[in-house]
Amino acid sequence: MKLSVVTIEKPETINFVLGQSHFIKTVEDIHETLVSTVPNI
């Protein structure tokens, strides 16, 4: 498995969530967690 480090530049005025997954269900879990935490995202 190859791992890479990347620089992410973002404005200070935004919130940024980065999620990574190998399985579709895990991606769905990330989505459900975000929507249940902040419904208007």
C-alpha positions, -999 to +999 in steps of 0.1 A: +000+000+000+013+034-010+007+063+014+011+099+003+012+132+023-005+161+006-009+197+016-044+210+018-048+248+017-081+262+027-095+296+038-098+302+075-135+309+070-145+274+061-148+241+079-131+212+061-138+175+067-117+149+049-128+113+050-112+083+033-125+048+030-121+016+011-156+003+016-188+019+003-206+013+036-179+034+054-184+063+030-221+061+037-214+061+074-193+093+071-221+109+051-248+099+077-226+112+105-221+146+089-258+150+079-270+140+114-245+164+131-251+194+108-284+189+089-279+219+066-245+211+051 
